[in-house]
Amino acid sequence: AYNMLEVYCMCFSDFSSCNLIGLASSLAIAVGEELDADELAVLAAFFTAFADNLAIIAAKKALEEK
């Protein structure tokens, strides 16, 4: 049995790099049209921090697997 996070991540791994870029761009455009500049700045900063933390976790996992 899979938990929701595993199912969610498995779906992302099934996308090609071009599909992921297209999805990210489409979502950014859709969100960008709905929020004001201040809200967008906060959301962008949040996702930057989120992505940086994911990168740290991935790097540590990669080192531990060696």
Disulfide bonds with the S-S distance in Angstrom:
none
